């Protein structure tokens, strides 16, 4: 595996929540900088040494609700 994709959404209490597609990896953070660190750490902890993907892609999802 050369790449792993995370879907990043706003957390229910602020911050960010990131979930990997196709793997059981989940993390959260208060800031973008902290999110980058937490995602890297989670990926490295999930895979055996040398088996982690070389690239981590973050896909940010932004949702807005409009009242009519």
N, C-alpha and C positions, 0 to 999 in steps of 0.2 A: 504494500500500500504506500503510495507516494504522497497522498493528500487526504486530509480529513476535513469535513465541513461541519461547522457549528451554526445553529440558528440562534441568534441573540435577540432577546426581547426585553422590554422594560420589566423590572421586577414589581411584584404587587405592592411592595413597600418602598419603592425607589431602587435605584441601582440597575443592575443588569443580571439576566439569567441566561446561561448558555447551555444548549443541549446538542450533543453530537448526533449526526444522522448515521445510522447503521452501527453504532457502538453504544454501549451503556456508560456514557460519560456525561456528567452534569456538573456544573459549577455556577457560582454567582459571585458578584462583587459590587461594591459601591461606586467605584470609578472605572473609567476605561483602562487606565494604566493597571489597576489591580486586576481587572478582567483578563488582560493580556497575560499577566503573570500566572493567574489561577488556571487559565486554559492550558498554558504550556505545562504547568505542573501536573494537571489532571491527565493530560495525554501521556506524559512521561511515566506516570504512576500506573496507567492502564496497560501499557504495552511492555513486553519484556525488553531487556537491553538490546539495542540495535534494531528492534522491530517497529519502532515508532515512525509515523509518517514524517517525511521531510518538510511538508508544508501544511500549515493550519489555516483554513479559510474561515472567516467570520462573515455570516450573512445577517445583517441587521434588519429586523422587521419592526416597522412602526405602524401602530394602529391608531386611528382616530375615530371617535364616535360623534356623529352630528345629530342633534335633535331637530325634528321637523316641526 
